[in-house]
Amino acid sequence: MTVATVQPKKKLLMIPGPTNVSDRVMRAMLKPLVNHKSKEFHDLLASITEKGKRLFQTKENLLTLTASGTGGVEAMTFALVRPGDSVVVPVYGDFSQRLAEVIEIAGAKVVKVTAEAGRIPPLADIEDAIRRTEKLKAVYTVHNETATGCAIPYIRELAEAAHKKGAFMAVDGVSSVGGYSVPVDAWGVDICVTASQKCIAAPPGAVLLSLNKEVEAYVKKTPPVVRYFDLAKHLEFYERGGFTAFTPAVSIFYAVEEALAELEEETLQKRVARHVECARLLYSTTESMGLQPFAQKECRSNTVITLACPEGVEDEKFREVLSDEHDVVITGGFGPLKGKILRVGSMGNVTPADIRRTTDAMAETFSELGHTLDAKPGVVTRSR
């Protein structure tokens, strides 16, 4: 007797990751597993490395680790930070706050330059903190803050200020690399990390980490007091034979390689332009519906769009109906922003058609819940 299997309904993921993955990339994970010390895996990792270098626009080195984005950020942190160091961190949302906390766990003194949610710290304030901080080891920053939908446009300027002080520049590009052009060599970024499940449009489970010769020399001379995230160890294994230091998620690596191939076929320039256009369409359409963007205009993200949750709308119920009845998944705020904002991911394989489907579904859901959005942004009335 043959038992029929029921495939779960496929929903449109419009969240800040994981993002929608193409069938082609999903099929790549069905390839047979191989010995992670074999020539087959060596060639796979070499392909990821070369494609990853082109994504980061670097001639320097690149490592691929089995980890979440948070794992990649920890690897980037423990690579450089030692007890007693001083580190400057712009804090403008939950993930930049987490970054500061990881640096504190590593034993450093963190000099925070803060901004209220929906804004970014002024460049001049961060530059001043960099100048005033004695024995500065590094400047660490989140490029795109998925908690608030803000992105900072002055990475190059921060790198210049850090280097003038003889410090490193480290960038969390988890939700930006591939949705934005992040040319780490041209911007002077010493170490940068991204994750597979964001703009690369692969399943979760891998991080790509670019690092220049200065970082390599430092970690080899002063290895971090960690095991799994010891980049000196990862470099040793890669340089010695082209392998990973520890057992990799082979199936995820197949998917990442295929997703990077898709990206290159589209070209990075066209992918970035598509992200810009989709963000523009999402902002303009939701504003025309009467929704108010949460992030200030000068720093609004192209990959995570945040909207103020209208007064009188229960955001969890709204998102539940949107998902259950319309098969569109968005997310809400958390921490101090819980119940106050809606977050819409616009990254990876997202298209204008996805944006239209999302905004149409949102409009229908507001109506189904008895909310009428007025022309004045953020105002709702009960229609029943």
C-alpha positions in Angstrom: 0.0 0.0 0.0 1.4 3.4 -1.0 1.0 6.1 1.5 0.4 9.5 -0.1 2.5 12.3 1.2 1.0 15.8 1.6 3.4 18.6 0.8 3.0 21.6 3.2 1.7 24.7 1.6 4.5 27.0 0.4 4.3 30.4 1.9 6.0 33.6 0.7 8.6 34.5 3.3 8.9 38.3 3.6 10.9 38.2 6.8 14.5 39.3 7.6 15.7 35.7 7.0 15.5 32.9 6.2 14.5 34.1 2.8 12.8 32.4 -0.1 15.1 29.8 -1.7 14.9 28.7 -5.4 14.1 25.1 -6.3 17.5 25.0 -8.0 19.3 25.8 -4.7 17.1 23.4 -2.7 17.8 20.6 -5.2 21.5 21.2 -4.8 21.2 19.9 -1.2 20.1 16.5 -2.6 23.5 15.8 -4.0 25.2 12.8 -2.3 27.2 13.5 0.8 30.9 13.3 0.3 33.9 12.9 2.5 34.8 16.4 3.7 38.4 15.6 3.2 38.0 14.5 -0.4 38.8 16.2 -3.7 35.1 16.7 -4.3 34.7 18.7 -1.2 38.0 20.5 -1.8 36.7 21.7 -5.2 33.3 22.7 -3.7 34.9 24.8 -1.0 37.3 26.4 -3.5 34.3 27.3 -5.7 32.5 28.9 -2.7 35.7 30.8 -1.8 36.2 32.3 -5.2 32.6 33.2 -5.7 32.5 34.6 -2.1 35.5 36.8 -2.8 33.8 38.3 -5.8 30.7 38.9 -3.7 32.7 40.8 -1.1 34.8 42.4 -3.9 38.0 41.4 -2.3 41.4 40.0 -3.3 42.1 39.0 0.2 41.1 35.7 2.0 37.6 34.3 2.7 36.5 31.5 5.0 33.2 29.6 5.1 32.1 28.3 8.4 29.1 26.1 9.5 27.3 28.5 11.8 24.4 30.9 12.0 24.9 34.7 11.5 25.4 35.1 15.2 28.1 32.5 15.1 29.8 34.4 12.4 29.6 37.6 14.4 31.2 35.8 17.4 34.0 34.4 15.2 34.6 38.0 13.9 34.6 39.3 17.4 36.9 36.7 19.0 39.3 37.0 16.1 40.4 40.5 17.2 39.2 41.3 20.6 41.3 40.5 23.7 40.7 41.2 27.4 41.5 44.8 28.2 41.0 46.1 24.6 38.9 49.2 23.9 36.3 48.9 21.1 33.9 51.6 19.6 30.5 50.3 18.6 27.6 52.3 17.1 24.4 51.0 18.8 21.1 51.7 17.1 19.1 48.5 17.6 19.0 45.1 19.1 21.6 43.4 16.9 24.1 46.2 17.4 23.5 46.0 21.1 24.1 42.2 20.9 27.3 42.9 19.1 28.4 45.2 21.9 27.5 42.5 24.4 29.6 39.8 22.6 32.6 42.2 22.6 32.1 42.7 26.3 32.0 38.9 26.8 35.4 38.8 25.0 36.7 41.1 27.7 36.9 44.4 26.0 35.8 47.8 27.2 33.0 48.9 24.8 32.5 52.6 24.0 28.9 52.8 22.7 27.7 55.6 20.4 23.9 55.3 20.6 20.9 56.4 18.7 17.2 56.0 19.4 15.3 53.3 17.5 14.7 54.3 13.9 17.7 56.5 13.7 21.5 56.0 13.4 24.3 57.7 15.3 25.7 60.8 13.5 29.0 60.0 11.8 30.7 62.9 13.6 29.8 61.4 17.0 31.3 58.1 16.2 34.4 59.7 14.8 34.7 61.8 18.0 34.5 58.6 20.1 37.2 57.0 17.9 39.5 59.9 18.4 38.9 60.1 22.1 39.3 56.4 22.9 42.7 55.4 24.1 44.4 52.2 23.0 41.6 51.6 20.5 41.7 48.1 19.2 38.8 48.1 16.7 35.6 49.7 15.5 32.8 47.1 15.1 29.6 48.0 13.5 26.4 46.4 12.2 25.9 47.6 8.6 22.2 46.9 8.4 20.1 46.7 11.7 17.4 44.2 11.1 15.7 45.1 14.4 14.9 48.7 13.3 15.2 48.7 9.5 18.1 51.2 9.5 21.4 51.0 7.6 24.5 53.1 8.0 25.9 54.7 4.9 29.4 55.6 6.2 31.4 52.4 6.5 34.3 53.8 4.4 34.5 56.9 6.7 34.5 54.7 9.8 37.3 52.6 8.4 39.4 55.7 7.6 38.9 57.0 11.2 39.7 53.6 12.7 42.9 53.2 10.6 44.1 56.6 11.6 44.1 55.3 15.1 45.9 52.1 14.1 42.7 50.1 14.8 40.8 47.5 12.8 37.5 48.0 11.1 35.0 45.1 11.5 31.6 44.9 9.9 28.5 42.7 10.5 27.1 42.5 7.0 24.8 39.6 7.9 21.7 41.3 6.3 23.4 43.5 3.8 26.1 41.7 1.8 24.5 40.9 -1.6 21.5 43.2 -1.1 24.0 46.1 -0.9 27.3 46.4 -2.7 29.8 46.0 0.1 33.3 46.3 -1.4 35.4 45.5 1.6 38.8 46.2 0.0 37.7 49.6 -1.4 36.0 50.6 1.9 39.0 49.5 4.0 37.1 46.9 5.9 39.5 44.5 7.6 37.0 41.7 8.5 33.4 41.3 7.4 30.8 38.5 7.8 27.5 37.6 6.2 25.1 34.6 6.4 23.7 32.2 3.9 20.0 32.8 4.6 19.8 36.5 3.9 20.7 38.2 0.7 22.6 35.2 -0.7 19.2 33.3 -0.7 20.4 30.0 0.5 19.2 28.0 3.5 20.5 28.9 7.0 23.7 27.2 8.2 26.7 28.8 6.7 28.6 32.1 7.1 31.1 33.7 4.8 33.8 35.8 6.4 36.3 38.0 4.6 39.6 38.9 6.3 42.6 40.8 5.1 46.3 40.1 5.6 46.5 42.3 8.7 43.7 40.3 10.4 45.3 37.0 9.3 48.7 38.1 10.7 47.1 39.1 14.0 45.1 35.9 14.5 48.0 33.7 13.7 50.3 35.6 16.1 47.7 35.9 18.8 45.1 33.1 18.4 41.8 33.7 20.1 41.0 31.7 23.3 38.2 29.7 21.6 38.1 26.5 19.7 35.3 26.3 17.1 35.6 30.0 16.2 39.4 30.1 16.2 40.0 31.7 12.8 43.7 30.9 13.0 42.8 27.2 13.1 40.4 27.6 10.1 43.1 29.4 8.2 45.6 26.7 9.0 43.4 24.0 7.6 42.4 26.0 4.5 45.9 27.0 3.6 47.3 23.5 4.3 44.9 21.6 2.1 41.8 23.6 1.2 39.5 22.1 3.8 37.5 23.2 6.8 38.9 22.9 10.3 35.8 21.0 11.5 33.1 18.9 9.9 31.1 21.2 7.6 27.4 21.1 6.8 28.1 19.6 3.4 24.6 19.8 2.0 24.3 23.5 3.0 27.7 24.1 1.3 26.2 22.7 -1.9 23.3 25.1 -1.6 25.5 28.1 -0.9 27.6 27.3 -3.9 24.5 27.1 -6.1 23.0 30.3 -4.6 26.3 32.1 -5.3 26.2 30.8 -8.9 22.7 32.2 -9.3 23.8 35.5 -7.9 26.7 35.7 -10.4 24.4 34.8 -13.3 22.2 37.7 -12.3 25.3 39.8 -11.5 25.8 41.6 -8.2 25.0 45.0 -9.8 21.6 43.8 -11.0 20.9 42.1 -7.7 21.6 45.3 -5.7 19.5 47.3 -8.2 16.6 44.9 -7.7 16.9 45.3 -3.9 16.8 49.1 -4.3 13.7 48.9 -6.6 11.8 46.4 -4.4 12.5 48.5 -1.3 11.3 51.7 -3.1 8.1 49.9 -4.2 7.5 48.6 -0.7 8.0 51.9 0.9 5.9 53.8 -1.6 3.0 51.3 -1.7 2.7 51.0 2.1 2.8 54.8 2.5 0.1 55.1 -0.1 -2.0 52.6 2.0 -1.6 54.9 5.0 1.2 53.1 6.8 4.1 55.1 8.3 7.7 54.0 7.8 9.4 53.5 11.2 13.0 54.3 10.2 14.0 57.8 9.4 14.3 58.5 5.6 18.0 59.1 5.5 18.8 55.7 6.9 16.0 53.4 5.7 17.2 49.9 4.8 16.8 48.3 1.4 16.6 44.8 2.9 14.5 45.1 6.0 11.5 47.6 5.8 10.0 48.6 9.1 6.6 50.1 9.5 4.9 51.6 12.5 2.1 49.3 13.6 -1.1 51.5 13.3 -2.9 52.3 16.5 -5.6 49.8 17.3 -4.0 47.0 15.3 -2.9 43.9 17.2 0.2 43.0 15.3 0.3 39.3 16.3 -3.3 38.8 15.1 -2.6 40.8 11.9 0.4 38.7 11.1 -1.4 35.4 11.9 -4.2 36.2 9.5 -1.8 37.4 6.9 0.1 34.0 7.1 -2.9 31.7 7.6 -5.3 33.3 5.0 -2.9 34.8 2.5 0.3 32.7 2.8 2.5 35.8 3.3 4.8 35.8 6.3 6.1 39.0 7.8 7.3 39.6 11.4 7.0 42.1 14.1 9.2 44.0 16.5 10.8 42.5 19.6 12.2 43.8 22.9 11.1 47.4 23.4 9.6 47.5 19.8 7.3 44.4 20.4 3.8 45.3 19.2 5.0 48.6 17.8 6.4 47.8 14.4 6.0 45.4 11.5 9.1 44.2 9.8 9.1 43.1 6.2 12.1 41.4 4.7 12.9 42.4 1.2 16.0 40.4 0.3 17.5 37.5 -1.6 15.2 36.4 -4.5 12.5 39.0 -3.8 10.8 40.5 -6.9 8.4 43.4 -7.5 5.7 40.7 -7.9 6.5 39.5 -4.4 6.2 43.1 -3.1 2.8 43.6 -4.8 1.5 40.2 -3.5 2.7 41.2 0.0 1.1 44.7 0.0 -2.1 43.4 -1.5 -2.4 40.8 1.2 -1.7 43.3 3.9 -4.4 45.6 2.6 -6.9 42.7 2.5 -5.9 41.6 6.0 -6.5 45.1 7.4 -9.9 45.0 5.8 -10.7 41.5 7.0 -9.9 42.5 10.6 -12.2 45.5 10.3 -9.5 48.2 10.1 -9.7 51.0 7.5 -6.4 52.8 6.9 -7.0 56.6 6.4 -5.1 58.7 4.0 -3.2 60.1 7.0 -0.4 57.6 7.7 -0.7 55.4 10.8 -4.4 56.1 11.5 -7.0 53.4 11.5 -10.6 53.2 12.2 -12.9 50.3 13.0 -15.3 49.6 10.1 -17.2 47.0 12.0 
